[in-house]
Amino acid sequence: MQKRPIQRGRPTGTTTYEAEPAIAFGAAVRDERTSQGIAQETLAHLAGIERSHVGKIERGEHTPTLPLILKIARALKCSSAHLMALTEAKLAEPAPSKSED
């Protein structure tokens, strides 16, 4: 039996994006970054990723992979567990109500 080659990224046709956790994680990263006074560009440089990618993560437009979460945590000098705890706290917050005018 021949081994299949390992491919990077998600398999073709996979749609595993979930907005709520992605937005919560992005907000957690942004909160941690701003509390430390780090610019987005600096975080991107420290983590070894593109600045635009950091922006997409912080806006919740992209769900980062585990290796990327670890890079971001290392760049922020915190643990990935800390970022996950912040994310879980944001997920537990009630959604802001939209007032009708």
C-alpha positions in Angstrom: 0.0 0.0 0.0 1.4 3.4 -1.0 1.4 6.2 1.5 -0.5 9.4 0.5 1.6 12.5 0.5 1.0 15.0 3.4 -0.7 18.1 2.1 -0.5 21.5 3.8 -3.7 23.3 4.8 -7.3 22.1 4.8 -8.6 19.5 2.4 -10.3 20.8 -0.7 -13.9 21.6 0.0 -13.6 21.8 3.7 -15.8 24.5 5.3 -14.9 24.5 9.0 -15.0 28.3 9.6 -17.1 29.2 12.6 -17.5 32.9 13.0 -18.2 33.1 16.8 -15.0 31.5 18.0 -12.9 33.2 15.4 -14.2 36.6 16.4 -13.7 35.8 20.1 -10.1 34.7 19.5 -9.4 37.7 17.4 -10.7 40.0 20.1 -8.6 38.2 22.7 -5.5 38.7 20.6 -6.3 42.3 20.0 -7.0 43.0 23.7 -3.7 41.3 24.7 -1.7 43.1 22.0 -3.1 46.5 22.9 -2.7 46.0 26.6 1.0 45.4 26.0 1.2 48.5 23.7 2.3 46.4 20.7 1.4 47.5 17.2 -0.1 45.0 14.8 2.9 45.3 12.5 5.2 44.5 15.4 3.2 41.5 16.5 3.3 40.2 12.9 7.1 40.6 12.8 7.5 38.9 16.2 5.3 36.0 15.1 6.8 35.7 11.7 3.5 36.3 9.8 2.1 38.9 7.5 0.6 42.0 9.1 -2.6 41.6 7.0 -2.9 38.1 8.4 -2.8 39.5 11.9 -5.6 41.9 10.9 -7.7 39.1 9.5 -7.3 37.1 12.7 -8.2 40.1 14.9 -11.3 40.8 12.9 -12.3 37.2 13.1 -12.1 36.7 9.3 -9.6 33.8 9.7 -9.4 30.9 12.1 -5.8 30.3 12.9 -4.2 26.9 13.1 -2.6 25.6 16.2 1.0 26.4 15.0 -0.1 30.0 14.3 -1.8 30.3 17.7 1.5 29.1 19.3 3.5 31.7 17.3 1.1 34.5 18.3 1.2 33.5 22.0 5.0 33.3 21.9 5.2 36.8 20.2 2.9 38.2 23.0 5.0 36.5 25.7 2.0 34.6 27.0 0.8 31.1 26.9 -1.6 29.8 24.3 -3.7 28.7 27.3 -4.0 32.3 28.4 -5.2 33.3 24.9 -7.7 30.4 25.0 -9.0 31.5 28.5 -9.5 35.0 27.1 -11.3 33.6 24.1 -13.6 31.4 26.3 -14.4 34.4 28.5 -15.4 36.4 25.4 -17.6 33.5 24.2 -19.3 33.5 27.6 -20.1 37.2 27.4 -23.7 38.0 26.3 -23.9 39.2 22.7 -24.4 42.9 22.5 -28.0 43.8 21.7 -28.7 45.8 18.6 -31.1 48.7 19.4 -33.7 49.5 16.8 -34.0 53.2 15.9 
